[in-house]
Amino acid sequence: MNKAKIFNGNRVDVHNDNVEKALRTFKKKIQESGKLMELKEKEFYEKPTTKRRRIKNQQVRRAQRRREAEALPKKLY
């Protein structure tokens, strides 16, 4: 029995021969879905310790940005 792969792809329609706008829309959809990041992550093997360190660093950076955004602005004289 031959099983065919079913691809649930992203589709973008081109209106009025505006390919540039359709390409921008496509790139935005791909970026929001996270498929490109997932592909890049799977490109090479990452050791578990390296993965944990990367995730921890991302959490630290995210928390630091959140603290900076919530901080009161410096006094401007």
C-alpha positions as CSV (number, residue, x, y, z in Angstrom):
1,M,0.0,0.0,0.0
2,N,1.5,3.3,-1.1
3,K,0.8,6.1,1.4
4,A,1.0,9.6,-0.1
5,K,2.2,12.4,2.2
6,I,-0.3,15.1,2.8
7,F,1.2,18.6,3.1
8,N,-0.7,21.2,5.0
9,G,1.1,24.1,3.4
10,N,0.7,27.9,3.5
11,R,-1.1,29.5,0.6
12,V,-0.8,33.1,-0.6
13,D,-2.8,34.5,-3.5
14,V,-1.3,37.0,-5.9
15,H,-3.6,39.8,-6.7
16,N,-3.1,42.3,-9.6
17,D,0.3,40.8,-10.5
18,N,1.7,42.1,-7.1
19,V,4.2,39.3,-6.4
20,E,6.3,41.4,-4.0
21,K,3.3,41.9,-1.7
22,A,2.4,38.2,-1.9
23,L,6.0,37.3,-1.1
24,R,6.0,39.6,2.0
25,T,2.8,38.1,3.1
26,F,4.2,34.6,2.7
27,K,7.4,35.4,4.6
28,K,5.2,36.9,7.4
29,K,3.1,33.7,7.6
30,I,6.2,31.5,7.7
31,Q,7.8,33.7,10.4
32,E,4.6,33.6,12.6
33,S,4.2,29.9,12.3
34,G,7.8,29.2,13.5
35,K,8.5,26.7,10.7
36,L,11.7,28.4,9.7
37,M,13.1,28.3,13.2
38,E,12.1,24.7,13.6
39,L,13.9,23.8,10.4
40,K,17.1,25.7,11.4
41,E,17.0,23.9,14.8
42,K,16.8,20.5,13.2
43,E,19.5,21.2,10.7
44,F,22.3,20.2,13.1
45,Y,22.4,18.0,16.2
46,E,22.5,20.0,19.4
47,K,23.7,18.4,22.6
48,P,21.2,18.4,25.4
49,T,23.5,20.5,27.6
50,T,23.9,23.1,24.9
51,K,20.1,23.1,24.4
52,R,19.5,23.7,28.1
53,R,22.0,26.5,28.2
54,R,20.5,28.2,25.2
55,I,17.0,28.0,26.6
56,K,18.2,29.3,30.0
57,N,19.9,32.2,28.3
58,Q,16.7,33.0,26.3
59,Q,14.7,33.0,29.5
60,V,17.2,35.3,31.2
61,R,17.2,37.8,28.3
62,R,13.4,37.7,28.1
63,A,13.1,38.4,31.9
64,Q,15.7,41.2,31.6
65,R,13.8,42.9,28.8
66,R,10.5,42.6,30.8
67,R,12.2,44.2,33.8
68,E,13.6,47.1,31.6
69,A,10.1,47.7,30.1
70,E,8.5,47.8,33.5
71,A,11.1,50.1,35.1
72,L,10.4,53.7,35.6
73,P,12.1,56.0,33.1
74,K,15.2,57.9,34.1
75,K,14.7,61.4,35.2
76,L,15.5,63.8,32.4
77,Y,16.5,67.3,33.6
